[in-house]
Amino acid sequence: MKPQLLVVTPGGQWFREYLLSSISQDYRMHLFCDREPAWEREYLHGWTVLNTLDVDAMTAAARAVSVENRIDGVICWDETRILGASRVAEALGLPGGDPEVVARCRDKHRTRLALAARNVPQPRSLPVADVDAALAAGRSTGYPAVLKPRALGGSIGVTVVRSPAEVAAGFAVADTGHAALPEVPADDWGILWEEYADGPEISVDAAVFRGEVWPICVGHKQLGFAPHCEEVGHLVDGADPLLTDPELLAVLRETHAALGFTDGMTHTELRLTADGPRVIEVNARVGGDLIPYLGLLVGGTDPGLAAAAIACGRQPRTVPSAARVAAIRFFYPERDDTVVGSVRVDGGLPPAVDRFVVLAEPGASLSPPPKGTMVGRVAYATVVADDRRECLAALDAVQERLRILPPDAA
């Protein structure tokens, strides 16, 4: 019989269905969810509707499920629920059940302290309670600098400030960023002031098993809407030399050792500075924004199956990627409070397009960053091609042809 995996919340269909589809090949899945499942049902062995922010309720429900059908592993890719999922795994005595390690990743200040204790290269970072504390931090570290929430994800609330005159506005953006993820407990709120690490930003999705770290996907991040750090796209090269770069691999190993992270999937963000890689943050889960899916498009390791194997105490199967390139880009309205009637691409999609997905519901009022951030995305496109130039050209063509029509348009 296939092993049974407990999945804590499915995530959005257009961003996480590929994981459930993969996992269902080799595992039975029981889903904990806040509503009756819909599109998820074809992948599931069973489900329980409950409050997935209530750890005690989830633990009791998991024990009840396990009486009839043993749970072999617990998995979660939702940032606001990964800590609770780790507590459920701990209660059941399953791999990945180390809430202290997950909390160390969730709280970016605790991450910084752990990395500093082992001299892992990273920007200087200071917690700041108010604008005056941020200004004092600026006198210590200089400019430019970054203001960011301690426990959010997706670059929500992250702002680059280049002078004291920009600090008050940057602090306000970081502080109000918490409204974008109201499920984050108020105890996790807080703002960090960090040195600006100059250089390209990348992410590394890795499978970690018994302390061994296997990078499976390197994403090259495209940022937009400066001074805010909205993640407007990502590119994955199957033949990326960074996958075998000795310096980067050494930093990744030291990072996971410093955090005490031995088993699970991680999404580590770094800046490639003139002085080498600098760690920006570490997420104790599979990466978002379909970055691991881009890795699948270039023939790489299946992140869902890797995550499921580790959750059940099994060594993941990792495979080398092909020499292809895949990318994603997110599209936003030009103006605040744009009411969306429909979305179309004039002239059709370029051949390199793998997916074009409209995210905006008819009648939705959307805004670009900083007001809209991730929730202001109207649509996305993924592409796969033989080289970076072809990928980016296809995405440029989609962007040029994209039309956001008002509700009364014919």
N, C-alpha and C positions, 0 to 999 in steps of 0.2 A: 504493500500500500504506500502511496505517496506520503511524504511527511506533511504535517499540517502547520501552516504558518498563520499567526495572528497578525493582521494588518490593522494598524490604528489610523483610521481615516484615509479615504482614498485620494484626496486632492482633486483638483479640477480635471475634467475629462481631457481637455485639449493639451494638458501639460503632464498628466501622469498615467493615462490609459496604457501607454506603451509598456510601462513597468508591470501593471497587472497582467497584460497580455503575455508578456514573457514568463512571468513567475508561474502562471497557470499551466504552463507546459509540463512542469515537473513537480508542482506542489499543489496541495489542497489549501485553499485560503478561507479563513473565517475573518470577516470584516467587522470591526467596531466602527460605527458611524452615527452621526447625529440626526440622520433622517433615513427613511426607507431608501435602499439603493435603487438605482434605475439602470443606467448604462453599465454599471459594475456587475450586474447579476450574472451575466454569461461567464464571468471568470471565477465566481465564488462557489465554495462548498457550503457556506452558511454565513449568517450575519447576526449581529445584535445591535439594536438601536439604543443608544444611551448617551449620556453627556461625556464626550471624550476628553473633557478637561477635568473630570472627576476621577482622580487616580484610585480612590477606594472603590468606587463603583466599577471601574474597569478591572481592578484586581479580583473583585468578587465574581464578576461575570467571566473572567478568564479561567478562574478555578472551576466554575460550573461547566464551562465548555470542555475543559480538559478532562473532566470526569468521564465524559462520554467519548470524546475523541481527543487523544493526547495532543497538546500543543507542543510542537518541537522548536519553535522560534517565534520571536516577536519583532516586527519591523515597523518603522514609521519614517516618513520623509517630510512631515509637516513640522516646520521650525517651532511652532508654539506647542507642539505635543510630543516632541522627541524625548523630553525629560520625563514626562509622565509615562511614556511607553517603556523607557528604561527601568522605571520603578516597577512596572508590571513584570517585566522580564526578570528583575531581581527577585520579586516575590515568588516567581515560579521556578527560580533556580536555573534560568536559561542564559545562554551566551548574550553578551551585550547588556547585561543587567548591572551596569555600574553608573548609577546616577551622578556620582561625584565627578566622574570624567565628563559626562555629557554636560553637566552644569558648568564645568570649567570651559567648555567650548561655547555654550550659550551666552555666557557673560564675557564680553570682550575684554573687560578689565581683568578678570581672573585669567583669561588667556594670556594677556600681556605679562602678568606677574609670573605665571608658570614658565613662559618662554624666557623671560629675563633671568630666571634662576639657573637656566642652562646656557645662557649667552646665545640663544638663537637670534639671528639677525632680524630686526624689526624696527619700525619707527618708535621714537620716544612717545610715551602716552601718559596723559594725566587726567584723572577724573575732575570735572569742573561742575560746581553746583549752580553757578549763575554767571551772568555776563562779566561781572568784575573778576571772578576767578578765571574765566577764559582769557580776559585781557592780561591778567598776571601770568598765565601760562604762555601767552604770546611773547611776553617780555623774556621768558626763559628759553623758549625754543626757536623764536623767530618766525618769519613768514616766508612762503605760504604755509598754511596749516590746514588741518581737516577737523571739523566738528561732526560728531556722529553719535547716534544712540548706542547705549551699551549692549542692548539685547534684541535688536531688530535684524532683519535680513533684506536682501535684494537692494542694497544701497539706499533704502528708505531713510530720509532725513539726513543723508550725508552731504555736506557742503564744504567746498574749498573756500577758505578766506585768505585774502592776500594782503590785508592791512588791518590795523585796529578799527578803521571806519566800517569794516564789513562784519565785525564780530557780532554785534547785537542781532543783525538780520540772520546771520548764520546760526547763532544759538537758537533763535526762534524757530527756524526750519527744523533743526535737530530735535527740539523739544516737542513741537507739534507733530513730528513724525510718528509718535506713539499712537496718534489717532488712527493711523492707517492700519494698525494691527491691534485693535482694542482687546484681543484675547490675551495679549502679553500681560502678566500680572504686574500691578503697579510697583511691587517690590523690585522688579527688574528694570524699572525706568532709571534713567541716568544718562549723562552726557560725557563723552570723552573728547579731549583735545589731543590731537596727534600731529607729529611732524609730517610734513608732506613728503612722500617718497616719490621721486621723479623717475619716470620710465614707464614702459608698457605694462599694462595690468593683465595678468593671466589667472586662470583657475586650474586646479588639478584635482580631478576626481580620482580617488584611490580606493582600492580594496585592501583592508588591513586584517590580517589573520595571524593570531598568536605573535603579534609584534612585528611581523613582516609587512612592508608597505609596497604595494604594486600600483604604480600610476596606470590608469586605464584610459585617461582622456585629458588632454590639455586644451583648454578653451582660451582663445585670445579675445579679450573683452573690448567692445566698442562702447565708449561712454558719450553721452550727449547732454544737452541742456545745461552747459556750464553756467554758473559755478557749481551746480548740483551734479551729482554723479549718477545720473540715470543710466541703467544698463540697457542700451538700445539694440544691442546685438552681440553675437559671439561667433567665432570661427574656430573650427577644429580641423587640423591637418593630420591625416593618418600617418604621414611620414615625418611628423614634427621631431626635429632633433632634440627638443627639450625632454622628450619621453625617456631619453637615455643620457641626459646631461649629468655628469658626475656631481657638479656643484649643486644643482637643483635637487637631485636625489638625496644628497647628504643633508640638505636643509629640511627636506620632507621627513627623513628618518628622525632627525633631531627634534623636529616639531612634535611628531607623534610621541616620541619618548618623553619629552618634557610634559606633555599633557597626560601621559599615562594611558594613551589610547592604544589598545592592543587588538580589538576585534570590532569590525564594523566597516561602514563606508564613510568616507570623509570628502568634503569639498573644501579645499584650501585655496585661499586667494592670496596672490603675491604680486609685488611690483618688481620688475627686472631693472634695477638701478645700475648706475655705472660701477657701483661697488659690489654688485652681486644681488641675488634674490633677497627680498625683504618680505617677511610674512605680514599680511594685512589682517586676516582672520581665518578661523577654521570652523566649519560647520560639521556637526556629527551626524551627517546624513548624505544621501545621494544629492547631487547638485540639482538646482532648478533651471528654469528657462530653457528646458529641453537640451541642455548642453550634453548630458550623457547620451541622449538620443542621437545627437550629431555624431558621437563616437560610434554608435551602431550603424549609422549611414555609411561610414567609411570602413565598415567590416570589423570593428573592434569588439572588445569584451562586452557581453550583455550585462548592463549594470543591475537589472532586476534580478537575474539569476545569481549574480555574484553576491548581491546583498542578501538574498534568501539563503544561499549556502552558508554564509558566515553566521547569519542569525540562528541557524540550526547547528552550528559548531562544525561545519564542514569546510574544507579548503575550497576556495572559489576557483573556477576555471577561467584563466585569463588567456587571451589570444592576441597576437600582434595585429595592428590595423593595416589596411591596404593603403597604397599611395594615392588616396583621393582626398578631396577637401569638401567639407560641409559647413554650412553657416545658417544662422537665423537672424532675422531683423524684425523689430517691432515697430509698428506704425502708430502715430499719434495725431490727434487733431491739431490744427495750427493755432486755434484760439481757445481760451478758457470758455467753459460752459457751452460747448458745441453739442447741439442736440442731433443725434444720429438717426436718420431714417433708414438708410441702407448704405452698403459699401460695395463698390464694384472696381474691377480692374479693366480699364478700357484697352481693347486690342488683344486681350487674352494674356495668359501667363507664359513666361519664357520656358523653353523645354527643360532647363535645369531645375525648375521648381519641383520640390518633392511634396510640399503641403502649402496651401494657403488657407488660413483659418480666420474667420471673422469672429472677434471676441465680443464686440459691442452688441448689446441687445437693442432692437428697434425702440426708439424713444429715449434711450439713455443719454444723459448729459455728461459729457466727458471733457477733461481738460488736460493739456500737456503739463509736464513738471514746471514749477514745483507743486502746483495745486493738485495735479493728477497723479504723479509718480506712476507706479506700476498699474494702478487701477485706471489710468487714462489711456491705456493701450486699446486701439481700435481693432487691430488685426496683427497677424504675424505671417511670415513666409519662411520656410526652410528650403534650402537648395543643396544640391550635391553635384560636384563637377570634378574635372581632372586637375584644376589648379585654383589658386586663390583669386586670380584675376577674373576667371570665368564666373566664380561664385559671386563676387562682389558686383560684377556687371549685371548679373541676373537680378540681384536684389535692388540695384539702382533702377533697373527697368520697371520692377514692380512698384517701387516708390513713385516713380514718375507717372505711372499709369493709374495709380490709386485715386479713387474719387470717393469722398464722403458726402453723401447726399442728405439733405434735410428731409424731415418726415413728409412734407407736402410735395416733394419732387415726383415727377411722373416716372 
